[in-house]
Amino acid sequence: MDGAKQVHILITHMHSDHIGSLGRFIGFCYWKYKITSKVYFNEKEKIKLFLELLGLKENESFKVLDSNNKKVETLSLNIN
């Protein structure tokens, strides 16, 4: 993580094997490196509520972005 300036997280679905440690990872990125993680998921309110229940704050430690038809420029990654 040293030297990272951005974190992009793509969530495919909310099973525990996909998001079980998500809050801890986002918290680590924010508290240690002051990086606001960008979370891509098609159900914004659902993932936002989940992360807030873990004590994280939107627009501080994370931002939730709609995953439909997005391109993550730094990775040249198209999300359709």
Jmol script that loads the backbone (N, CA, C; Angstrom):
load data "model"
ATOM      1  N   MET A   1       0.818  -1.198   0.000  1.00  0.00           N
ATOM      2  CA  MET A   1       0.000   0.000   0.000  1.00  0.00           C
ATOM      3  C   MET A   1       0.865   1.267   0.000  1.00  0.00           C
ATOM      4  N   ASP A   2       2.110   1.167   0.436  1.00  0.00           N
ATOM      5  CA  ASP A   2       2.948   2.358   0.432  1.00  0.00           C
ATOM      6  C   ASP A   2       3.021   2.924  -0.974  1.00  0.00           C
ATOM      7  N   GLY A   3       2.782   4.212  -1.093  1.00  0.00           N
ATOM      8  CA  GLY A   3       2.821   4.882  -2.378  1.00  0.00           C
ATOM      9  C   GLY A   3       1.489   4.916  -3.100  1.00  0.00           C
ATOM     10  N   ALA A   4       0.499   4.168  -2.631  1.00  0.00           N
ATOM     11  CA  ALA A   4      -0.821   4.186  -3.270  1.00  0.00           C
ATOM     12  C   ALA A   4      -1.490   5.530  -3.025  1.00  0.00           C
ATOM     13  N   LYS A   5      -2.130   6.040  -4.056  1.00  0.00           N
ATOM     14  CA  LYS A   5      -2.827   7.319  -3.931  1.00  0.00           C
ATOM     15  C   LYS A   5      -4.334   7.144  -4.068  1.00  0.00           C
ATOM     16  N   GLN A   6      -4.755   6.026  -4.656  1.00  0.00           N
ATOM     17  CA  GLN A   6      -6.175   5.750  -4.857  1.00  0.00           C
ATOM     18  C   GLN A   6      -6.459   4.282  -4.587  1.00  0.00           C
ATOM     19  N   VAL A   7      -7.685   4.027  -4.122  1.00  0.00           N
ATOM     20  CA  VAL A   7      -8.153   2.649  -3.938  1.00  0.00           C
ATOM     21  C   VAL A   7      -9.523   2.546  -4.588  1.00  0.00           C
ATOM     22  N   HIS A   8      -9.663   1.597  -5.514  1.00  0.00           N
ATOM     23  CA  HIS A   8     -10.928   1.324  -6.189  1.00  0.00           C
ATOM     24  C   HIS A   8     -11.337  -0.097  -5.827  1.00  0.00           C
ATOM     25  N   ILE A   9     -12.580  -0.262  -5.352  1.00  0.00           N
ATOM     26  CA  ILE A   9     -13.073  -1.572  -4.925  1.00  0.00           C
ATOM     27  C   ILE A   9     -14.356  -1.880  -5.683  1.00  0.00           C
ATOM     28  N   LEU A  10     -14.344  -2.967  -6.429  1.00  0.00           N
ATOM     29  CA  LEU A  10     -15.524  -3.401  -7.172  1.00  0.00           C
ATOM     30  C   LEU A  10     -16.195  -4.535  -6.403  1.00  0.00           C
ATOM     31  N   ILE A  11     -17.444  -4.329  -6.024  1.00  0.00           N
ATOM     32  CA  ILE A  11     -18.225  -5.338  -5.302  1.00  0.00           C
ATOM     33  C   ILE A  11     -19.199  -5.975  -6.287  1.00  0.00           C
ATOM     34  N   THR A  12     -19.166  -7.286  -6.392  1.00  0.00           N
ATOM     35  CA  THR A  12     -20.092  -7.973  -7.298  1.00  0.00           C
ATOM     36  C   THR A  12     -21.398  -8.344  -6.607  1.00  0.00           C
ATOM     37  N   HIS A  13     -21.313  -8.702  -5.330  1.00  0.00           N
ATOM     38  CA  HIS A  13     -22.504  -9.012  -4.542  1.00  0.00           C
ATOM     39  C   HIS A  13     -22.123  -9.002  -3.062  1.00  0.00           C
ATOM     40  N   MET A  14     -23.137  -9.001  -2.207  1.00  0.00           N
ATOM     41  CA  MET A  14     -22.891  -8.787  -0.779  1.00  0.00           C
ATOM     42  C   MET A  14     -22.858 -10.075   0.040  1.00  0.00           C
ATOM     43  N   HIS A  15     -22.241 -11.119  -0.463  1.00  0.00           N
ATOM     44  CA  HIS A  15     -22.012 -12.307   0.361  1.00  0.00           C
ATOM     45  C   HIS A  15     -20.809 -12.049   1.261  1.00  0.00           C
ATOM     46  N   SER A  16     -20.799 -12.674   2.410  1.00  0.00           N
ATOM     47  CA  SER A  16     -19.738 -12.426   3.386  1.00  0.00           C
ATOM     48  C   SER A  16     -18.346 -12.754   2.859  1.00  0.00           C
ATOM     49  N   ASP A  17     -18.230 -13.693   1.929  1.00  0.00           N
ATOM     50  CA  ASP A  17     -16.913 -14.008   1.390  1.00  0.00           C
ATOM     51  C   ASP A  17     -16.401 -12.926   0.443  1.00  0.00           C
ATOM     52  N   HIS A  18     -17.253 -11.984   0.084  1.00  0.00           N
ATOM     53  CA  HIS A  18     -16.847 -10.873  -0.776  1.00  0.00           C
ATOM     54  C   HIS A  18     -16.695  -9.561  -0.013  1.00  0.00           C
ATOM     55  N   ILE A  19     -17.462  -9.362   1.051  1.00  0.00           N
ATOM     56  CA  ILE A  19     -17.408  -8.076   1.755  1.00  0.00           C
ATOM     57  C   ILE A  19     -17.111  -8.213   3.246  1.00  0.00           C
ATOM     58  N   GLY A  20     -16.790  -9.403   3.706  1.00  0.00           N
ATOM     59  CA  GLY A  20     -16.584  -9.638   5.134  1.00  0.00           C
ATOM     60  C   GLY A  20     -15.522  -8.754   5.768  1.00  0.00           C
ATOM     61  N   SER A  21     -14.453  -8.464   5.055  1.00  0.00           N
ATOM     62  CA  SER A  21     -13.368  -7.628   5.586  1.00  0.00           C
ATOM     63  C   SER A  21     -13.324  -6.244   4.950  1.00  0.00           C
ATOM     64  N   LEU A  22     -14.342  -5.918   4.205  1.00  0.00           N
ATOM     65  CA  LEU A  22     -14.358  -4.648   3.467  1.00  0.00           C
ATOM     66  C   LEU A  22     -14.223  -3.443   4.391  1.00  0.00           C
ATOM     67  N   GLY A  23     -14.971  -3.420   5.473  1.00  0.00           N
ATOM     68  CA  GLY A  23     -14.914  -2.294   6.406  1.00  0.00           C
ATOM     69  C   GLY A  23     -13.532  -2.115   7.008  1.00  0.00           C
ATOM     70  N   ARG A  24     -12.921  -3.208   7.368  1.00  0.00           N
ATOM     71  CA  ARG A  24     -11.571  -3.156   7.945  1.00  0.00           C
ATOM     72  C   ARG A  24     -10.565  -2.619   6.929  1.00  0.00           C
ATOM     73  N   PHE A  25     -10.676  -3.066   5.676  1.00  0.00           N
ATOM     74  CA  PHE A  25      -9.755  -2.611   4.631  1.00  0.00           C
ATOM     75  C   PHE A  25      -9.947  -1.121   4.339  1.00  0.00           C
ATOM     76  N   ILE A  26     -11.188  -0.687   4.214  1.00  0.00           N
ATOM     77  CA  ILE A  26     -11.457   0.733   3.958  1.00  0.00           C
ATOM     78  C   ILE A  26     -10.963   1.579   5.127  1.00  0.00           C
ATOM     79  N   GLY A  27     -11.220   1.126   6.341  1.00  0.00           N
ATOM     80  CA  GLY A  27     -10.731   1.844   7.520  1.00  0.00           C
ATOM     81  C   GLY A  27      -9.221   1.940   7.535  1.00  0.00           C
ATOM     82  N   PHE A  28      -8.535   0.868   7.223  1.00  0.00           N
ATOM     83  CA  PHE A  28      -7.075   0.861   7.165  1.00  0.00           C
ATOM     84  C   PHE A  28      -6.564   1.878   6.142  1.00  0.00           C
ATOM     85  N   CYS A  29      -7.155   1.857   4.958  1.00  0.00           N
ATOM     86  CA  CYS A  29      -6.729   2.797   3.905  1.00  0.00           C
ATOM     87  C   CYS A  29      -6.916   4.236   4.354  1.00  0.00           C
ATOM     88  N   TYR A  30      -8.012   4.512   5.032  1.00  0.00           N
ATOM     89  CA  TYR A  30      -8.294   5.883   5.460  1.00  0.00           C
ATOM     90  C   TYR A  30      -7.430   6.299   6.655  1.00  0.00           C
ATOM     91  N   TRP A  31      -7.412   5.497   7.697  1.00  0.00           N
ATOM     92  CA  TRP A  31      -6.727   5.900   8.926  1.00  0.00           C
ATOM     93  C   TRP A  31      -5.207   5.897   8.783  1.00  0.00           C
ATOM     94  N   LYS A  32      -4.666   4.961   8.035  1.00  0.00           N
ATOM     95  CA  LYS A  32      -3.214   4.902   7.886  1.00  0.00           C
ATOM     96  C   LYS A  32      -2.702   5.785   6.754  1.00  0.00           C
ATOM     97  N   TYR A  33      -3.420   5.821   5.622  1.00  0.00           N
ATOM     98  CA  TYR A  33      -2.919   6.508   4.433  1.00  0.00           C
ATOM     99  C   TYR A  33      -3.753   7.719   4.007  1.00  0.00           C
ATOM    100  N   LYS A  34      -4.864   7.985   4.709  1.00  0.00           N
ATOM    101  CA  LYS A  34      -5.749   9.109   4.369  1.00  0.00           C
ATOM    102  C   LYS A  34      -6.295   8.996   2.947  1.00  0.00           C
ATOM    103  N   ILE A  35      -6.570   7.764   2.515  1.00  0.00           N
ATOM    104  CA  ILE A  35      -7.147   7.515   1.197  1.00  0.00           C
ATOM    105  C   ILE A  35      -8.643   7.255   1.358  1.00  0.00           C
ATOM    106  N   THR A  36      -9.448   7.990   0.604  1.00  0.00           N
ATOM    107  CA  THR A  36     -10.884   7.737   0.544  1.00  0.00           C
ATOM    108  C   THR A  36     -11.110   6.696  -0.546  1.00  0.00           C
ATOM    109  N   SER A  37     -11.567   5.526  -0.156  1.00  0.00           N
ATOM    110  CA  SER A  37     -11.761   4.423  -1.105  1.00  0.00           C
ATOM    111  C   SER A  37     -13.001   4.665  -1.956  1.00  0.00           C
ATOM    112  N   LYS A  38     -12.890   4.345  -3.227  1.00  0.00           N
ATOM    113  CA  LYS A  38     -14.027   4.419  -4.132  1.00  0.00           C
ATOM    114  C   LYS A  38     -14.580   3.009  -4.277  1.00  0.00           C
ATOM    115  N   VAL A  39     -15.832   2.842  -3.861  1.00  0.00           N
ATOM    116  CA  VAL A  39     -16.488   1.538  -3.878  1.00  0.00           C
ATOM    117  C   VAL A  39     -17.517   1.541  -5.009  1.00  0.00           C
ATOM    118  N   TYR A  40     -17.404   0.576  -5.910  1.00  0.00           N
ATOM    119  CA  TYR A  40     -18.319   0.457  -7.039  1.00  0.00           C
ATOM    120  C   TYR A  40     -19.274  -0.700  -6.776  1.00  0.00           C
ATOM    121  N   PHE A  41     -20.563  -0.367  -6.701  1.00  0.00           N
ATOM    122  CA  PHE A  41     -21.582  -1.381  -6.460  1.00  0.00           C
ATOM    123  C   PHE A  41     -22.899  -0.850  -6.998  1.00  0.00           C
ATOM    124  N   ASN A  42     -23.723  -1.726  -7.564  1.00  0.00           N
ATOM    125  CA  ASN A  42     -24.955  -1.266  -8.193  1.00  0.00           C
ATOM    126  C   ASN A  42     -26.097  -1.004  -7.217  1.00  0.00           C
ATOM    127  N   GLU A  43     -25.932  -1.324  -5.941  1.00  0.00           N
ATOM    128  CA  GLU A  43     -26.950  -1.019  -4.936  1.00  0.00           C
ATOM    129  C   GLU A  43     -26.334  -0.078  -3.899  1.00  0.00           C
ATOM    130  N   LYS A  44     -26.262   1.186  -4.254  1.00  0.00           N
ATOM    131  CA  LYS A  44     -25.540   2.182  -3.466  1.00  0.00           C
ATOM    132  C   LYS A  44     -26.027   2.260  -2.012  1.00  0.00           C
ATOM    133  N   GLU A  45     -27.308   2.347  -1.805  1.00  0.00           N
ATOM    134  CA  GLU A  45     -27.837   2.515  -0.446  1.00  0.00           C
ATOM    135  C   GLU A  45     -27.531   1.310   0.438  1.00  0.00           C
ATOM    136  N   LYS A  46     -27.565   0.128  -0.132  1.00  0.00           N
ATOM    137  CA  LYS A  46     -27.319  -1.095   0.634  1.00  0.00           C
ATOM    138  C   LYS A  46     -25.878  -1.151   1.154  1.00  0.00           C
ATOM    139  N   ILE A  47     -24.911  -0.905   0.275  1.00  0.00           N
ATOM    140  CA  ILE A  47     -23.505  -0.974   0.693  1.00  0.00           C
ATOM    141  C   ILE A  47     -23.152   0.207   1.591  1.00  0.00           C
ATOM    142  N   LYS A  48     -23.762   1.356   1.334  1.00  0.00           N
ATOM    143  CA  LYS A  48     -23.536   2.536   2.176  1.00  0.00           C
ATOM    144  C   LYS A  48     -24.000   2.255   3.608  1.00  0.00           C
ATOM    145  N   LEU A  49     -25.181   1.700   3.762  1.00  0.00           N
ATOM    146  CA  LEU A  49     -25.699   1.366   5.089  1.00  0.00           C
ATOM    147  C   LEU A  49     -24.796   0.347   5.781  1.00  0.00           C
ATOM    148  N   PHE A  50     -24.373  -0.673   5.053  1.00  0.00           N
ATOM    149  CA  PHE A  50     -23.479  -1.687   5.617  1.00  0.00           C
ATOM    150  C   PHE A  50     -22.205  -1.050   6.163  1.00  0.00           C
ATOM    151  N   LEU A  51     -21.571  -0.192   5.376  1.00  0.00           N
ATOM    152  CA  LEU A  51     -20.316   0.433   5.805  1.00  0.00           C
ATOM    153  C   LEU A  51     -20.533   1.412   6.955  1.00  0.00           C
ATOM    154  N   GLU A  52     -21.638   2.130   6.939  1.00  0.00           N
ATOM    155  CA  GLU A  52     -21.939   3.051   8.043  1.00  0.00           C
ATOM    156  C   GLU A  52     -22.212   2.293   9.338  1.00  0.00           C
ATOM    157  N   LEU A  53     -22.839   1.125   9.248  1.00  0.00           N
ATOM    158  CA  LEU A  53     -23.059   0.307  10.452  1.00  0.00           C
ATOM    159  C   LEU A  53     -21.743  -0.179  11.046  1.00  0.00           C
ATOM    160  N   LEU A  54     -20.689  -0.211  10.223  1.00  0.00           N
ATOM    161  CA  LEU A  54     -19.360  -0.592  10.706  1.00  0.00           C
ATOM    162  C   LEU A  54     -18.586   0.602  11.260  1.00  0.00           C
ATOM    163  N   GLY A  55     -19.209   1.781  11.245  1.00  0.00           N
ATOM    164  CA  GLY A  55     -18.577   2.977  11.813  1.00  0.00           C
ATOM    165  C   GLY A  55     -17.846   3.847  10.813  1.00  0.00           C
ATOM    166  N   LEU A  56     -17.956   3.549   9.535  1.00  0.00           N
ATOM    167  CA  LEU A  56     -17.295   4.346   8.509  1.00  0.00           C
ATOM    168  C   LEU A  56     -18.227   5.455   8.036  1.00  0.00           C
ATOM    169  N   LYS A  57     -17.655   6.537   7.540  1.00  0.00           N
ATOM    170  CA  LYS A  57     -18.451   7.680   7.091  1.00  0.00           C
ATOM    171  C   LYS A  57     -18.275   7.903   5.601  1.00  0.00           C
ATOM    172  N   GLU A  58     -19.435   7.997   4.921  1.00  0.00           N
ATOM    173  CA  GLU A  58     -19.391   8.269   3.486  1.00  0.00           C
ATOM    174  C   GLU A  58     -18.794   9.647   3.241  1.00  0.00           C
ATOM    175  N   ASN A  59     -18.065   9.780   2.154  1.00  0.00           N
ATOM    176  CA  ASN A  59     -17.359  11.002   1.744  1.00  0.00           C
ATOM    177  C   ASN A  59     -16.207  11.352   2.680  1.00  0.00           C
ATOM    178  N   GLU A  60     -15.896  10.457   3.597  1.00  0.00           N
ATOM    179  CA  GLU A  60     -14.717  10.613   4.441  1.00  0.00           C
ATOM    180  C   GLU A  60     -13.788   9.430   4.157  1.00  0.00           C
ATOM    181  N   SER A  61     -14.205   8.245   4.581  1.00  0.00           N
ATOM    182  CA  SER A  61     -13.366   7.064   4.347  1.00  0.00           C
ATOM    183  C   SER A  61     -13.755   6.321   3.070  1.00  0.00           C
ATOM    184  N   PHE A  62     -14.955   6.557   2.561  1.00  0.00           N
ATOM    185  CA  PHE A  62     -15.384   5.885   1.334  1.00  0.00           C
ATOM    186  C   PHE A  62     -16.388   6.735   0.563  1.00  0.00           C
ATOM    187  N   LYS A  63     -16.460   6.450  -0.738  1.00  0.00           N
ATOM    188  CA  LYS A  63     -17.493   6.990  -1.617  1.00  0.00           C
ATOM    189  C   LYS A  63     -18.049   5.807  -2.389  1.00  0.00           C
ATOM    190  N   VAL A  64     -19.372   5.730  -2.485  1.00  0.00           N
ATOM    191  CA  VAL A  64     -19.988   4.656  -3.248  1.00  0.00           C
ATOM    192  C   VAL A  64     -20.392   5.217  -4.607  1.00  0.00           C
ATOM    193  N   LEU A  65     -19.938   4.541  -5.647  1.00  0.00           N
ATOM    194  CA  LEU A  65     -20.238   4.943  -7.015  1.00  0.00           C
ATOM    195  C   LEU A  65     -20.984   3.824  -7.714  1.00  0.00           C
ATOM    196  N   ASP A  66     -21.918   4.174  -8.568  1.00  0.00           N
ATOM    197  CA  ASP A  66     -22.673   3.194  -9.338  1.00  0.00           C
ATOM    198  C   ASP A  66     -21.722   2.469 -10.279  1.00  0.00           C
ATOM    199  N   SER A  67     -21.793   1.167 -10.294  1.00  0.00           N
ATOM    200  CA  SER A  67     -20.862   0.375 -11.105  1.00  0.00           C
ATOM    201  C   SER A  67     -21.290   0.241 -12.561  1.00  0.00           C
ATOM    202  N   ASN A  68     -22.468   0.685 -12.909  1.00  0.00           N
ATOM    203  CA  ASN A  68     -22.953   0.518 -14.278  1.00  0.00           C
ATOM    204  C   ASN A  68     -22.239   1.453 -15.248  1.00  0.00           C
ATOM    205  N   ASN A  69     -21.624   0.873 -16.250  1.00  0.00           N
ATOM    206  CA  ASN A  69     -20.990   1.615 -17.347  1.00  0.00           C
ATOM    207  C   ASN A  69     -19.956   2.627 -16.881  1.00  0.00           C
ATOM    208  N   LYS A  70     -19.117   2.232 -15.959  1.00  0.00           N
ATOM    209  CA  LYS A  70     -18.047   3.099 -15.465  1.00  0.00           C
ATOM    210  C   LYS A  70     -16.716   2.652 -16.037  1.00  0.00           C
ATOM    211  N   LYS A  71     -15.812   3.585 -16.161  1.00  0.00           N
ATOM    212  CA  LYS A  71     -14.442   3.265 -16.559  1.00  0.00           C
ATOM    213  C   LYS A  71     -13.521   3.845 -15.491  1.00  0.00           C
ATOM    214  N   VAL A  72     -12.731   2.989 -14.893  1.00  0.00           N
ATOM    215  CA  VAL A  72     -11.753   3.427 -13.906  1.00  0.00           C
ATOM    216  C   VAL A  72     -10.494   3.791 -14.688  1.00  0.00           C
ATOM    217  N   GLU A  73     -10.271   5.079 -14.876  1.00  0.00           N
ATOM    218  CA  GLU A  73      -9.201   5.561 -15.749  1.00  0.00           C
ATOM    219  C   GLU A  73      -7.823   5.055 -15.348  1.00  0.00           C
ATOM    220  N   THR A  74      -7.509   5.059 -14.062  1.00  0.00           N
ATOM    221  CA  THR A  74      -6.167   4.689 -13.641  1.00  0.00           C
ATOM    222  C   THR A  74      -5.846   3.232 -13.916  1.00  0.00           C
ATOM    223  N   LEU A  75      -6.873   2.407 -14.109  1.00  0.00           N
ATOM    224  CA  LEU A  75      -6.672   0.989 -14.385  1.00  0.00           C
ATOM    225  C   LEU A  75      -7.010   0.613 -15.817  1.00  0.00           C
ATOM    226  N   SER A  76      -7.562   1.557 -16.575  1.00  0.00           N
ATOM    227  CA  SER A  76      -8.084   1.269 -17.913  1.00  0.00           C
ATOM    228  C   SER A  76      -9.069   0.101 -17.848  1.00  0.00           C
ATOM    229  N   LEU A  77      -9.941   0.136 -16.860  1.00  0.00           N
ATOM    230  CA  LEU A  77     -10.874  -0.944 -16.597  1.00  0.00           C
ATOM    231  C   LEU A  77     -12.293  -0.479 -16.902  1.00  0.00           C
ATOM    232  N   ASN A  78     -12.974  -1.177 -17.794  1.00  0.00           N
ATOM    233  CA  ASN A  78     -14.375  -0.882 -18.084  1.00  0.00           C
ATOM    234  C   ASN A  78     -15.256  -1.785 -17.254  1.00  0.00           C
ATOM    235  N   ILE A  79     -16.260  -1.203 -16.591  1.00  0.00           N
ATOM    236  CA  ILE A  79     -17.194  -1.957 -15.774  1.00  0.00           C
ATOM    237  C   ILE A  79     -18.555  -1.831 -16.438  1.00  0.00           C
ATOM    238  N   ASN A  80     -19.058  -2.920 -16.974  1.00  0.00           N
ATOM    239  CA  ASN A  80     -20.357  -2.896 -17.663  1.00  0.00           C
ATOM    240  C   ASN A  80     -21.353  -3.773 -16.975  1.00  0.00           C
TER     241      ASN A  80
END
end "model"
wireframe off; spacefill off
backbone 0.3
color backbone group
